[in-house]
Amino acid sequence: MYFYEPSLGHGLPHDPLNAIIGPRPIGWIASSNQAGQHNLAPYSFFNCFNYHPPIIGFASSGWKDSVRNIVETGEFVWNLTTRDLASAMNETSASLPQGEDEFVRAGLNKAESRLVKVPRVAESPVNFECRLSQCIQLTAANGDPIESWLVLGEVVGIHIDEALLQEGIYQTARAQPVLRAGGPSAYFAISEAQRFDMVRPDARK
């Protein structure tokens, strides 16, 4: 077994942590500042954390525009990244001057949200309108603060392309979501061929 202590370095060509914890959903986060300038950025540390109310969250290494905007306004939108939108999503990861619009850079259209002021990615087949519930600065085990922030938001509105619903059930593979993997460039897609089903023990009773 290869063993290392992260505080001492991994000794490998690339940090394996985010390859092991993966593939991971992409937090493609739209936000706006108080002046109405829009921002769109992908975050690979992203997931869903609660059903009722639905809570999603992403972690930002550094106090970036997305975090600043969300803390200012209390709102954001998550947009599903699909295979067709992968290149556009990647473009929105570019380091742009504050206030420059990633929607424009990536050639994406904005769709008006219903419950928040932040626009949605019109081309994305699924969007979550969110209101900020918590913004937490992470700490190490010894209590020292880390320059990373966990942003959690309650999903207050959900948009789903009806083509992704079959008899009312959302079809994950049909959306062709893109997931982030390890290394500097690895991503994965989901296909129906990779699906398998299991029933939880409590549900068999």
N, C-alpha and C positions, 0 to 999 in steps of 0.2 A: 504494500500500500504506500503510495506517495503521500508524505505528510509534510505540512508546513504550518507555521504560525503566521497569520496574515500581517501582524505587526512587524514581522522581520522580513517580509517579502515572500513571494511565491516561487521565485527562481525559475519561472517558466517564460516562454516567449510572450505569452499574453495571459492576463489574469483569468483564471478559469471560473471564477465565481458566477459571473452572469451567463456562462455557458452551461453550468450545472443547473442553476435556477432558470430553466428555460425549456422551450421557447416561452417568451412572455408577451402578453398583450401590449399593444402600443398605446400609450396615453397621448393621443393627438388632441392637444388642448388649445381651444380658442379662448381668448380673453380680450378685454378692452380696458383702457385706462379711463380715468374720470374725464379726460378731454375727448373721449370717443375714438381714440386711435386703436386699431385692432392689431392683435398679435396671434400667431398660430405656431405652435411648436410641438414636436414629438418628444415623449418621455418614455424610456424603456422600463423604468421602475413604476409600474402601474398595475392596479387590480381592483376588484370589487370586494368589499369587506362586510357588507350587511344586506339582508333582504328587506326588512321592514323597520324603518324606512330604508330604501336603497342608498348605500353609501359607497362611493368610489373614491380612489385616491391615487396620487402620484407623488413621487419624491424628486426634488430638484437639487442637484449639486450646485449650490450657490444661490444667492438671492437674485434670480433672473426675472426678466420682464413678466413672465407668466405669473410668478408668485406675487410680485409687486402689484400687478393689475388686479389679481383676485382678492388680495387683502384690501386694496383700495375700494373695490366695487362690490365684493361679496358674491361675484357670479363668474361662471365659466361654462363652456360647452365641451364635452368630449365627443369626438368624431371617429367612427370606425374606419380604420385603414384597410382597404381591400387591395388585392393584387393589382388591379387597374390603377389604383391611386398611390402605389408604392413610390414611384419616382417623384410624384408631387410632394408626398410626405417627406421624402428625403431632402427635397429642396428647402422645405421649411425649417430644417435643422441648421441652416446657414447662420453664421453670426452676423446679424445686421445691426446697423445703428439703431438706437432706441427710437421708436416711433415709426420706423419703416415697416411697411405692411407685407408680411409673409404670404398672405392670400394673393397679393399682386405678383410677388416674385414667382410663386408656383403656378400662376395662371388659373387659380381657383375662383369660383363664384361664391358669393355670400348669400345665404338664405336667412330670412328674418326668423328669429325664435319667437315662441309664443309667450313665455313666462319670464324670460330674462332679456336683457338688452344686448347681450353678446350674440353676434351672428354665428350661424352654423356653416359648415362646409356643405355647399349645395350638392356636390357630387357624391358625398358619402351617403350610403344607404341607411345608416343608423346614427342618430345623434342623441346625446343625453344633455338636457338642460340642467344645470346644477347651481345650487346655492352653497356657499362656503359654510361648512360646519366647524372645522378646526384647521388651524395652521400651526404645526408643531415643529420646533427646531429639534432635531435628533441629538442624542447624547451618546457618548461611549459608555461602556459598562461602569467606568469609574465616575460617571456623572459629568465629564467634560463635554461642553457643547461642541457639536460638529457643524461645519458650514454646509449643512443639508437641511432642507425643510420638507416635511410631509404635509401635503395639502389634501384635506378630506372634504368632500362635498356631497350634500344630499341631492339625489337625482329627483327633480321635481317635474320633469317632462321628458317623454321618450318618443322619438320619431323613428318609425321602422318602415322601410320600403315593403309594401304588401307582397311583392314578389318573393320575399324571403320567408313568408308564412305559408305553411301547408296545413290545411285543416286547423288553423289557429296555432300551430306549433312552429316556433322559430327554427329555421334550418341553418345551423351553424356553417356547414360546409358550402352551402349555396352562396353565402356571402363572400366566400374566398378571402377570409381575413388573413392579414399578414402579421406574423409574430417575430419578435426580435430574438436572436440567439446570441451565442458568444462570438468572440473575436471582433475585429474591426469592421466586418462587413456582412456577417451571416444573418440571414432571415429565413423563415420557413412559411409555407402556405399549408392550409388544411384542405384535404379532399375527403369525399365520402368513402373512398377506398380504405382510409385509415381508421374509420369508425369501428368501435366495438361497444357492446352494451353489457352492463352488469346491474343487477337489482340489489339494493342494500338489504342486509339480513333482516332488519326490522320490517321491511316492506314485504317480506315473504310470508309473514305470519297471517 
